[in-house]
Structure formats: structure tokens, C-alpha cells
Amino acid sequence: MDFKPFENKTTDYIEYLQIFVFHELKIALRSKVDIEDYIHFELKDTTVKSYNEWVIAIRDDDVKVWFNDNKDVINYFKDNFNHKFQPKVCVWSDRNKTDYFKEKLQDAFIFENYIAKWISENYNLDLGQYLTPEGQYDIGENALGIEIKNDTLIKKYGNIYIEYQEKSQTTNENYVNSGILKADNCKYWLTGTPDQFFIFRKARLLEIFNEEMALNQKKQRSMRGIIFKQIDTSKGYVYPVKNAIANGDTIPMDTMIKEIKKRLGL
């Protein structure tokens, strides 16, 4: 079996199984691998670094032996991948993260993979996720310039939350620009769940932000029904879905992809 550096850019089961087995035998120093433990396995950037170093200097050792001796377990993992066993988001060690944050990060990763697969299968385009801190902080979420937000509350409340500032911890004094105010390659804002999601041009969301902020400062009512919100670590505005659709501010997937292909010269 071939072992390649872990990139976290595919939905291939073997990539995740290989790094999990490596973690169990080489880092956790377990005497055997229980495949059910994968469900609670936390993939860290330090594990990825160690694994990729091991791949370069790979030898015949217990990891390779495990894959030779456990064909039935490998097939079981493969058959249940994307269902019982999900692809794992890489948790960066750049800052402390709560269990709630990690859970939401994993949910967002699964949704982003869903959108990536949809775009690949239906439009033959690679989303090109940036999966390192340097990539996401300095460039954007992906090569196509689509900000992808997993928002399960849209269905419950009928509103879309558009973030424009954040802070990493509640104890931080100041907010920093994020979301639509972040200077990155983002051109589109896609938010929702696999069941239903909505797409906006970022430029339009910025226009709305500026118009609504001016109204808010004058204490004038929003004709769009927009309300500005501030929670523990985020500032944004809430836009009722029905109004966003009625005002023509959402766009179809086909329209977004056509514009992306035109921009890329495809």
C-alpha cells in the first residue's frame, strides 16, 4: 500500500485511515487499533506534521504491518466512510479552542466538502481549499473565492447571519475585521446546509452593509428588515431569507459558477 503526505483535500477514505492508524500506533503508542475510536479522533496539525515526516522516511514498521494484516477492517472503514466515519478537519494549534468550537469546525468542514464535491461533479471545477492557517488567514477559504458558512439556524429562524467582525476570545478587548470586511480573495458568500443554502455576491453584501449601517446610525428603520447583532465573539447583520430572495440579492449556483469560469478564463 502506498503512503502519501496527508493533504486533507480529498474525500478518499484511505487518507484518513492511514493517519489515524499512524496516530494510534506512533503517537498514542497503543498496542492495537480499535477502528471505532476514529469517531472521537481529533486530527491535529502536529499529527499531520509528524505523519508527513514519517512518510518521507518510511520503513517497514508496525503501521505498514497493520494495513497488511487488517483487510477486513479496512473494508469496513471504507464501506462506512462519509456516514459513520467522516473526513476529519485539521485542528490548528495556533490558539486554544473549546470543544464547542471544534464541533462547529468539523461541521463546517463537512459542509465545505459537500460543496466541493457538488462543484466538482456538476461543474468540473476544483474548489481548492486552503487548509493551513497561513492560507485561510492571509488568502481566503479556497481558490475559487467562495466563503462557505455552515448555518443550521437559517431553517429555524428564517434569517441569514452575515458576519463583518470577530474576536477569537470573549476576553479580547477589540474586534477585528472578518467575514465580508476581511481583505481576502472572497467574491461569493455561500451559507446554509446541504438541505438548503443561499449564495450572495460579496460586493452586494458590502453595499447592503454600508447602506444599512448609515440607516442604523440615523436610527431609521430598515426596509429590508435587517437587524445588526453582536454576540460574544462576532458582529454581523441578520437578513431575513424571504426579503433577500424578494430583493434579488441571492444568486443561483449556475450564475456563480459562470462568473467564476469567466474570471478564470475557462
C-alpha positions as YAML, in Angstrom:
chain: A
units: angstrom
residues:
- id: 1
  name: MET
  ca: [0.00, 0.00, 0.00]
- id: 2
  name: ASP
  ca: [1.25, 3.49, -0.89]
- id: 3
  name: PHE
  ca: [1.54, 6.14, 1.82]
- id: 4
  name: LYS
  ca: [1.45, 9.76, 0.67]
- id: 5
  name: PRO
  ca: [1.73, 13.03, 2.61]
- id: 6
  name: PHE
  ca: [-1.57, 13.98, 4.22]
- id: 7
  name: GLU
  ca: [-3.18, 16.96, 2.46]
- id: 8
  name: ASN
  ca: [-6.76, 16.86, 3.77]
- id: 9
  name: LYS
  ca: [-8.02, 17.89, 0.35]
- id: 10
  name: THR
  ca: [-9.79, 14.74, -0.69]
- id: 11
  name: THR
  ca: [-12.74, 12.62, 0.35]
- id: 12
  name: ASP
  ca: [-10.65, 9.47, -0.05]
- id: 13
  name: TYR
  ca: [-11.13, 7.22, 2.97]
- id: 14
  name: ILE
  ca: [-7.58, 5.84, 2.87]
- id: 15
  name: GLU
  ca: [-6.00, 9.23, 3.60]
- id: 16
  name: TYR
  ca: [-7.87, 9.47, 6.91]
- id: 17
  name: LEU
  ca: [-7.43, 5.83, 7.85]
- id: 18
  name: GLN
  ca: [-3.69, 5.96, 7.31]
- id: 19
  name: ILE
  ca: [-3.14, 8.98, 9.52]
- id: 20
  name: PHE
  ca: [-5.47, 7.58, 12.20]
- id: 21
  name: VAL
  ca: [-3.59, 4.28, 12.37]
- id: 22
  name: PHE
  ca: [-0.30, 6.20, 12.44]
- id: 23
  name: HIS
  ca: [-1.58, 8.29, 15.36]
- id: 24
  name: GLU
  ca: [-2.75, 5.27, 17.33]
- id: 25
  name: LEU
  ca: [0.46, 3.28, 16.91]
- id: 26
  name: LYS
  ca: [3.12, 6.00, 16.72]
- id: 27
  name: ILE
  ca: [1.80, 8.91, 18.80]
- id: 28
  name: ALA
  ca: [-0.70, 7.38, 21.23]
- id: 29
  name: LEU
  ca: [1.56, 4.29, 21.43]
- id: 30
  name: ARG
  ca: [-1.36, 1.88, 21.59]
- id: 31
  name: SER
  ca: [-0.66, -1.82, 21.22]
- id: 32
  name: LYS
  ca: [-3.63, -2.26, 18.88]
- id: 33
  name: VAL
  ca: [-6.03, -0.14, 16.81]
- id: 34
  name: ASP
  ca: [-9.74, -0.01, 17.62]
- id: 35
  name: ILE
  ca: [-11.35, 1.39, 14.48]
- id: 36
  name: GLU
  ca: [-14.37, 2.64, 16.47]
- id: 37
  name: ASP
  ca: [-12.06, 5.13, 18.22]
- id: 38
  name: TYR
  ca: [-11.80, 7.00, 14.91]
- id: 39
  name: ILE
  ca: [-15.17, 8.62, 15.67]
- id: 40
  name: HIS
  ca: [-13.62, 10.53, 18.59]
- id: 41
  name: PHE
  ca: [-10.20, 11.01, 16.97]
- id: 42
  name: GLU
  ca: [-9.06, 14.64, 16.95]
- id: 43
  name: LEU
  ca: [-6.80, 15.39, 13.99]
- id: 44
  name: LYS
  ca: [-4.20, 17.99, 14.94]
- id: 45
  name: ASP
  ca: [-1.73, 19.89, 12.79]
- id: 46
  name: THR
  ca: [1.10, 18.44, 14.90]
- id: 47
  name: THR
  ca: [-0.07, 14.94, 13.98]
- id: 48
  name: VAL
  ca: [-0.10, 15.86, 10.29]
- id: 49
  name: LYS
  ca: [3.45, 17.21, 10.58]
- id: 50
  name: SER
  ca: [4.68, 14.03, 12.28]
- id: 51
  name: TYR
  ca: [2.87, 11.80, 9.80]
- id: 52
  name: ASN
  ca: [4.27, 13.61, 6.77]
- id: 53
  name: GLU
  ca: [7.78, 13.37, 8.18]
- id: 54
  name: TRP
  ca: [7.22, 9.65, 8.73]
- id: 55
  name: VAL
  ca: [6.03, 9.20, 5.14]
- id: 56
  name: ILE
  ca: [9.25, 10.69, 3.79]
- id: 57
  name: ALA
  ca: [11.40, 8.32, 5.83]
- id: 58
  name: ILE
  ca: [9.01, 5.37, 5.73]
- id: 59
  name: ARG
  ca: [10.27, 1.92, 6.67]
- id: 60
  name: ASP
  ca: [8.71, -1.48, 7.16]
- id: 61
  name: ASP
  ca: [7.19, -0.96, 10.58]
- id: 62
  name: ASP
  ca: [4.05, -1.62, 12.60]
- id: 63
  name: VAL
  ca: [1.89, 0.84, 10.61]
- id: 64
  name: LYS
  ca: [2.55, -0.94, 7.32]
- id: 65
  name: VAL
  ca: [2.13, -4.30, 9.04]
- id: 66
  name: TRP
  ca: [-1.28, -3.22, 10.36]
- id: 67
  name: PHE
  ca: [-2.53, -2.46, 6.84]
- id: 68
  name: ASN
  ca: [-1.26, -5.80, 5.57]
- id: 69
  name: ASP
  ca: [-2.97, -7.71, 8.39]
- id: 70
  name: ASN
  ca: [-6.34, -5.93, 8.62]
- id: 71
  name: LYS
  ca: [-8.02, -6.08, 5.21]
- id: 72
  name: ASP
  ca: [-11.46, -6.72, 6.72]
- id: 73
  name: VAL
  ca: [-11.19, -3.67, 9.00]
- id: 74
  name: ILE
  ca: [-10.04, -1.52, 6.08]
- id: 75
  name: ASN
  ca: [-13.06, -2.60, 4.01]
- id: 76
  name: TYR
  ca: [-15.37, -1.95, 6.97]
- id: 77
  name: PHE
  ca: [-13.98, 1.59, 7.30]
- id: 78
  name: LYS
  ca: [-14.30, 2.14, 3.55]
- id: 79
  name: ASP
  ca: [-17.92, 0.92, 3.44]
- id: 80
  name: ASN
  ca: [-18.89, 3.25, 6.28]
- id: 81
  name: PHE
  ca: [-16.87, 6.27, 5.22]
- id: 82
  name: ASN
  ca: [-18.85, 9.53, 4.83]
- id: 83
  name: HIS
  ca: [-21.50, 8.02, 7.09]
- id: 84
  name: LYS
  ca: [-20.35, 6.56, 10.39]
- id: 85
  name: PHE
  ca: [-16.75, 7.62, 9.76]
- id: 86
  name: GLN
  ca: [-16.41, 11.18, 8.47]
- id: 87
  name: PRO
  ca: [-13.46, 13.08, 7.00]
- id: 88
  name: LYS
  ca: [-11.68, 14.97, 9.80]
- id: 89
  name: VAL
  ca: [-10.98, 18.68, 9.93]
- id: 90
  name: CYS
  ca: [-7.44, 19.55, 10.97]
- id: 91
  name: VAL
  ca: [-7.43, 21.47, 14.28]
- id: 92
  name: TRP
  ca: [-4.67, 24.06, 14.27]
- id: 93
  name: SER
  ca: [-2.58, 24.66, 17.39]
- id: 94
  name: ASP
  ca: [-2.36, 28.43, 16.80]
- id: 95
  name: ARG
  ca: [-4.86, 29.17, 19.59]
- id: 96
  name: ASN
  ca: [-6.86, 27.43, 22.29]
- id: 97
  name: LYS
  ca: [-10.21, 26.09, 21.12]
- id: 98
  name: THR
  ca: [-13.25, 24.98, 23.06]
- id: 99
  name: ASP
  ca: [-14.97, 21.67, 22.41]
- id: 100
  name: TYR
  ca: [-17.94, 23.62, 21.01]
- id: 101
  name: PHE
  ca: [-15.65, 25.45, 18.57]
- id: 102
  name: LYS
  ca: [-14.09, 22.16, 17.43]
- id: 103
  name: GLU
  ca: [-17.54, 20.64, 16.91]
- id: 104
  name: LYS
  ca: [-18.64, 23.57, 14.77]
- id: 105
  name: LEU
  ca: [-15.34, 23.50, 12.89]
- id: 106
  name: GLN
  ca: [-15.93, 19.84, 12.00]
- id: 107
  name: ASP
  ca: [-19.49, 20.58, 10.86]
- id: 108
  name: ALA
  ca: [-18.22, 23.42, 8.67]
- id: 109
  name: PHE
  ca: [-15.56, 21.14, 7.17]
- id: 110
  name: ILE
  ca: [-18.15, 18.50, 6.25]
- id: 111
  name: PHE
  ca: [-20.35, 21.16, 4.61]
- id: 112
  name: GLU
  ca: [-17.39, 22.58, 2.69]
- id: 113
  name: ASN
  ca: [-16.54, 19.07, 1.45]
- id: 114
  name: TYR
  ca: [-20.15, 18.68, 0.34]
- id: 115
  name: ILE
  ca: [-19.99, 21.91, -1.69]
- id: 116
  name: ALA
  ca: [-16.57, 20.96, -3.09]
- id: 117
  name: LYS
  ca: [-17.92, 17.60, -4.29]
- id: 118
  name: TRP
  ca: [-21.03, 19.25, -5.78]
- id: 119
  name: ILE
  ca: [-18.96, 21.77, -7.74]
- id: 120
  name: SER
  ca: [-16.53, 19.09, -8.90]
- id: 121
  name: GLU
  ca: [-19.19, 16.65, -10.06]
- id: 122
  name: ASN
  ca: [-21.55, 19.18, -11.65]
- id: 123
  name: TYR
  ca: [-19.17, 21.83, -12.99]
- id: 124
  name: ASN
  ca: [-15.78, 20.06, -13.21]
- id: 125
  name: LEU
  ca: [-14.11, 22.68, -11.01]
- id: 126
  name: ASP
  ca: [-11.76, 22.13, -8.07]
- id: 127
  name: LEU
  ca: [-12.74, 24.26, -5.06]
- id: 128
  name: GLY
  ca: [-9.09, 24.23, -3.98]
- id: 129
  name: GLN
  ca: [-9.50, 24.52, -0.21]
- id: 130
  name: TYR
  ca: [-6.78, 26.35, 1.71]
- id: 131
  name: LEU
  ca: [-6.31, 24.21, 4.81]
- id: 132
  name: THR
  ca: [-3.41, 25.88, 6.60]
- id: 133
  name: PRO
  ca: [-3.61, 28.89, 8.96]
- id: 134
  name: GLU
  ca: [-1.45, 30.90, 6.56]
- id: 135
  name: GLY
  ca: [-3.78, 30.13, 3.67]
- id: 136
  name: GLN
  ca: [-7.08, 30.87, 5.38]
- id: 137
  name: TYR
  ca: [-5.87, 33.89, 7.36]
- id: 138
  name: ASP
  ca: [-4.00, 35.59, 4.51]
- id: 139
  name: ILE
  ca: [-5.66, 34.43, 1.28]
- id: 140
  name: GLY
  ca: [-9.16, 33.07, 1.86]
- id: 141
  name: GLU
  ca: [-11.01, 29.80, 2.23]
- id: 142
  name: ASN
  ca: [-10.38, 28.42, -1.24]
- id: 143
  name: ALA
  ca: [-9.01, 29.12, -4.69]
- id: 144
  name: LEU
  ca: [-12.44, 29.88, -6.20]
- id: 145
  name: GLY
  ca: [-13.09, 32.72, -3.73]
- id: 146
  name: ILE
  ca: [-16.23, 31.28, -2.11]
- id: 147
  name: GLU
  ca: [-16.79, 31.88, 1.60]
- id: 148
  name: ILE
  ca: [-18.70, 28.80, 2.80]
- id: 149
  name: LYS
  ca: [-20.66, 29.03, 6.05]
- id: 150
  name: ASN
  ca: [-22.48, 26.11, 7.66]
- id: 151
  name: ASP
  ca: [-25.54, 27.77, 9.24]
- id: 152
  name: THR
  ca: [-28.11, 25.40, 10.75]
- id: 153
  name: LEU
  ca: [-30.15, 28.26, 12.25]
- id: 154
  name: ILE
  ca: [-31.41, 29.59, 8.92]
- id: 155
  name: LYS
  ca: [-34.14, 26.96, 8.74]
- id: 156
  name: LYS
  ca: [-35.16, 27.56, 12.36]
- id: 157
  name: TYR
  ca: [-35.34, 31.36, 12.32]
- id: 158
  name: GLY
  ca: [-35.61, 32.21, 8.62]
- id: 159
  name: ASN
  ca: [-32.66, 34.60, 8.84]
- id: 160
  name: ILE
  ca: [-29.17, 34.73, 7.35]
- id: 161
  name: TYR
  ca: [-26.34, 35.97, 9.55]
- id: 162
  name: ILE
  ca: [-23.65, 38.00, 7.76]
- id: 163
  name: GLU
  ca: [-20.53, 38.49, 9.88]
- id: 164
  name: TYR
  ca: [-18.28, 41.51, 9.48]
- id: 165
  name: GLN
  ca: [-16.13, 41.49, 12.65]
- id: 166
  name: GLU
  ca: [-14.95, 38.92, 15.19]
- id: 167
  name: LYS
  ca: [-12.61, 38.28, 18.10]
- id: 168
  name: SER
  ca: [-11.01, 34.94, 18.88]
- id: 169
  name: GLN
  ca: [-11.88, 35.07, 22.59]
- id: 170
  name: THR
  ca: [-14.57, 36.86, 24.59]
- id: 171
  name: THR
  ca: [-11.88, 38.38, 26.82]
- id: 172
  name: ASN
  ca: [-10.25, 40.21, 23.89]
- id: 173
  name: GLU
  ca: [-10.87, 43.93, 24.06]
- id: 174
  name: ASN
  ca: [-11.19, 44.65, 20.35]
- id: 175
  name: TYR
  ca: [-12.89, 43.08, 17.35]
- id: 176
  name: VAL
  ca: [-11.06, 42.62, 14.04]
- id: 177
  name: ASN
  ca: [-12.49, 42.70, 10.55]
- id: 178
  name: SER
  ca: [-13.72, 39.33, 9.33]
- id: 179
  name: GLY
  ca: [-16.40, 37.93, 7.03]
- id: 180
  name: ILE
  ca: [-17.39, 40.48, 4.43]
- id: 181
  name: LEU
  ca: [-14.93, 43.10, 5.77]
- id: 182
  name: LYS
  ca: [-11.93, 40.76, 5.62]
- id: 183
  name: ALA
  ca: [-9.42, 41.64, 2.92]
- id: 184
  name: ASP
  ca: [-9.07, 38.33, 1.08]
- id: 185
  name: ASN
  ca: [-9.91, 36.69, -2.25]
- id: 186
  name: CYS
  ca: [-13.58, 36.12, -1.37]
- id: 187
  name: LYS
  ca: [-16.04, 37.03, -4.13]
- id: 188
  name: TYR
  ca: [-19.06, 34.99, -3.03]
- id: 189
  name: TRP
  ca: [-20.77, 34.14, 0.24]
- id: 190
  name: LEU
  ca: [-22.45, 30.72, 0.39]
- id: 191
  name: THR
  ca: [-24.34, 29.93, 3.60]
- id: 192
  name: GLY
  ca: [-26.72, 27.23, 4.81]
- id: 193
  name: THR
  ca: [-26.70, 23.43, 4.96]
- id: 194
  name: PRO
  ca: [-26.71, 20.61, 2.39]
- id: 195
  name: ASP
  ca: [-30.52, 20.71, 2.51]
- id: 196
  name: GLN
  ca: [-30.73, 24.38, 1.57]
- id: 197
  name: PHE
  ca: [-28.13, 27.08, 1.04]
- id: 198
  name: PHE
  ca: [-28.05, 30.60, -0.35]
- id: 199
  name: ILE
  ca: [-25.44, 32.43, -2.41]
- id: 200
  name: PHE
  ca: [-24.62, 36.15, -2.45]
- id: 201
  name: ARG
  ca: [-22.02, 38.23, -4.19]
- id: 202
  name: LYS
  ca: [-19.74, 39.64, -1.52]
- id: 203
  name: ALA
  ca: [-19.78, 43.03, -3.23]
- id: 204
  name: ARG
  ca: [-23.57, 43.16, -2.84]
- id: 205
  name: LEU
  ca: [-23.37, 42.24, 0.85]
- id: 206
  name: LEU
  ca: [-20.89, 45.09, 1.34]
- id: 207
  name: GLU
  ca: [-23.24, 47.52, -0.40]
- id: 208
  name: ILE
  ca: [-26.07, 46.40, 1.87]
- id: 209
  name: PHE
  ca: [-23.81, 46.69, 4.93]
- id: 210
  name: ASN
  ca: [-22.88, 50.28, 4.13]
- id: 211
  name: GLU
  ca: [-26.47, 51.29, 3.34]
- id: 212
  name: GLU
  ca: [-27.88, 49.63, 6.45]
- id: 213
  name: MET
  ca: [-25.14, 50.97, 8.73]
- id: 214
  name: ALA
  ca: [-25.95, 54.50, 7.55]
- id: 215
  name: LEU
  ca: [-29.65, 53.92, 8.30]
- id: 216
  name: ASN
  ca: [-28.81, 52.41, 11.68]
- id: 217
  name: GLN
  ca: [-26.69, 55.40, 12.68]
- id: 218
  name: LYS
  ca: [-29.59, 57.69, 11.79]
- id: 219
  name: LYS
  ca: [-31.93, 55.40, 13.78]
- id: 220
  name: GLN
  ca: [-34.02, 54.84, 10.65]
- id: 221
  name: ARG
  ca: [-35.92, 51.63, 10.01]
- id: 222
  name: SER
  ca: [-34.51, 49.08, 7.57]
- id: 223
  name: MET
  ca: [-36.80, 48.44, 4.61]
- id: 224
  name: ARG
  ca: [-35.00, 45.11, 4.17]
- id: 225
  name: GLY
  ca: [-35.82, 44.03, 7.73]
- id: 226
  name: ILE
  ca: [-32.13, 43.90, 8.61]
- id: 227
  name: ILE
  ca: [-31.04, 43.96, 12.25]
- id: 228
  name: PHE
  ca: [-27.46, 44.41, 13.48]
- id: 229
  name: LYS
  ca: [-26.35, 41.84, 16.05]
- id: 230
  name: GLN
  ca: [-23.43, 41.49, 18.45]
- id: 231
  name: ILE
  ca: [-22.72, 38.21, 20.21]
- id: 232
  name: ASP
  ca: [-19.79, 37.08, 22.37]
- id: 233
  name: THR
  ca: [-17.21, 36.87, 19.62]
- id: 234
  name: SER
  ca: [-18.94, 38.17, 16.50]
- id: 235
  name: LYS
  ca: [-20.62, 41.21, 14.97]
- id: 236
  name: GLY
  ca: [-22.91, 40.91, 11.98]
- id: 237
  name: TYR
  ca: [-26.28, 41.69, 10.50]
- id: 238
  name: VAL
  ca: [-29.32, 39.45, 10.19]
- id: 239
  name: TYR
  ca: [-31.10, 39.42, 6.84]
- id: 240
  name: PRO
  ca: [-34.50, 37.65, 6.57]
- id: 241
  name: VAL
  ca: [-34.28, 35.00, 3.84]
- id: 242
  name: LYS
  ca: [-37.62, 35.88, 2.27]
- id: 243
  name: ASN
  ca: [-36.55, 39.53, 1.92]
- id: 244
  name: ALA
  ca: [-33.14, 38.61, 0.49]
- id: 245
  name: ILE
  ca: [-34.83, 36.49, -2.18]
- id: 246
  name: ALA
  ca: [-37.57, 39.06, -2.88]
- id: 247
  name: ASN
  ca: [-34.97, 41.82, -3.29]
- id: 248
  name: GLY
  ca: [-32.98, 39.73, -5.78]
- id: 249
  name: ASP
  ca: [-29.87, 39.69, -3.59]
- id: 250
  name: THR
  ca: [-29.35, 35.91, -3.79]
- id: 251
  name: ILE
  ca: [-28.00, 34.27, -6.94]
- id: 252
  name: PRO
  ca: [-28.21, 30.68, -8.29]
- id: 253
  name: MET
  ca: [-25.26, 28.30, -8.23]
- id: 254
  name: ASP
  ca: [-25.19, 28.31, -12.06]
- id: 255
  name: THR
  ca: [-24.75, 32.09, -12.10]
- id: 256
  name: MET
  ca: [-21.91, 31.99, -9.60]
- id: 257
  name: ILE
  ca: [-20.08, 29.24, -11.50]
- id: 258
  name: LYS
  ca: [-20.45, 31.05, -14.84]
- id: 259
  name: GLU
  ca: [-18.96, 34.18, -13.32]
- id: 260
  name: ILE
  ca: [-16.09, 32.21, -11.76]
- id: 261
  name: LYS
  ca: [-15.29, 30.43, -15.03]
- id: 262
  name: LYS
  ca: [-15.33, 33.75, -16.87]
- id: 263
  name: ARG
  ca: [-12.97, 35.27, -14.30]
- id: 264
  name: LEU
  ca: [-10.64, 32.26, -14.62]
- id: 265
  name: GLY
  ca: [-10.80, 32.35, -18.42]
- id: 266
  name: LEU
  ca: [-12.41, 28.90, -18.67]
...
